C-alpha cells in the first residue's frame, strides 16, 4: 500500500518517523540527517524502529546514535527509550525513541 500526503512540520508539535530494520544502513543515514535538520526547529522527535528480530530495533538505534553523534555540527541531544515490544500475532518487534535537544 502506498499513501501520499502533504505534511508540513509547522503543523506538527512533535514530528514522528519510522524506520524498518530490514532496510539498509542508507535509510539510517537519511533518517539521522533528517532528524538533525528537524531538531533545528523542533525541541524533539519521536522515532519507531521496527524489524523481524528482537535485536533489530536495538542495532538500528545504536547505529543511528553513532551517526547522529558524528556530525561536526551536531547539537547536544538526549535519548529516551519509549515503548518496545513484539506486535501480537506477528514476528515484528519495535522500539520507540524520543530524541530531544538539550539546548534551546
C-alpha positions, 0 to 999 in steps of 0.5 A: 500500500502506498499513501501520499500526503502533504505534511508540513512540520509547522503543523506538527508539535512533535514530528514522528518517523519510522524506520524498518530494520530490514532496510539498509544502513542508507535509510539510517543515514537519511533518517539521522540527517533528517532528524538533525535538520528537524531538531533545528526547529523542533525541541524533539522527535519521536522515532519507531524502529521496527524489524523481524528480530528482537535485536533489530530495533536495538542495532538500528538505534545504536547505529543511528546514535553513532551517526547522529553523534558524528556530525561536526555540527551536531547539537547536544541531544538526549535519548529516551527509550519509549515503548518496545515490544513484539506486535501480537500475532506477528514476528515484528518487534519495535522500539520507540525513541524520543530524541530531544535537544538539550539546548534551546 
